[in-house]
Amino acid sequence: MLAAIPPGRVTSYGRLARLAGMGRGARLAGRWLSQLPADTRLPWHRVLNSQGQLALPDGHPAAEEQYQRLVAEGIIVTNRRVDMKRYGWPD
């Protein structure tokens, strides 16, 4: 499911878990994403918390990378938050 998120769109950990058949496994989905290899091509940066916020702590190198990748895809990030109604996937 992670690979299916198109550029310029985002989803939440919970939504990703449900789409993968994990029910309410948002925390487990987050744990799996945190264990991806550094050179992964999977779009981990397109997964946010349920409020549309970047879940990684401010100042964390991966948080900055996530922000930069989202902006490069044309996603507007304001105060570490993305409008899930506008950019959320699937519709």
N, C-alpha and C positions, 0 to 999 in steps of 0.2 A: 504494500500500500504506500509506503514512503516514497518509492520510486515513481508512483503515479501522480504525485502532487505536481501540477504544471508550474513552470516559471511564472512569477508574478502573482502567485496564489499562496495561501497559507492555510494551515489547519491547526487544531489544538491537539495536545497529547491525548485527551479523552476521546476526541473524535477519531483520531488515528487508531486508538485501541479498539473502539467499537467497529471500525471498518475492517480491522484485522481479526475480528471475532473474539476479542479478549474482554468483551463486556466493559466493566468499569476498571480497566487496567491502565489508567493514565500514568500512575507512578511506575508501573512496570515498563510501559512504553518509554518513559523518560529515562529509566535506568538503562534500557537497551540502547537508546540513542547515545547515552553518555559513554557507552563502551564501544562505539564504532571506531575503527582504526582511523588515525589522523589523516590518512590519504584516501578516505572513502569518497566515492563519487555520488553517494546517496545524498539527497537534498535535506539534510538534517536541519538546516537553517530555516526551513519553511514551517517548522513546528513550534508553536507558541503555547503559552498557558491559556486557560479557558477565558481569560479576560482580554486576550490578544496581546499580552505583554511578553517581552523577551524574558525568559525564565532564568537565564544565567545572571549572576550578580554583576552589577555595574562595575566596570574596571577589569573584569575577567577577560583575558585575551580572546576566548571563544565568543564572548558576548559582543565584542567589537567586530569580530569576523562575521558573526551572524548579522549584525546591523549593516555592515558594508555589503554583504551579499544580497540582503533584502533590498537595499536602496539601489544596487546595481540592476536589479530586476524590475525597477520602477515602482516598488512598494513604498508608500509614504509611512515613515515611522516617526511618530511625534511623542516625545516623553517616554520613549521605550515601549510604545503601544502602536498596534496596527488595527485599523478598522476592519473587524472580522466580517461585517456585513458587506463591505466593499470587496475585500480580498479573500474572504473565506472560501475554502474548497472542502468537499463539493458543495455546490449551491444548495 
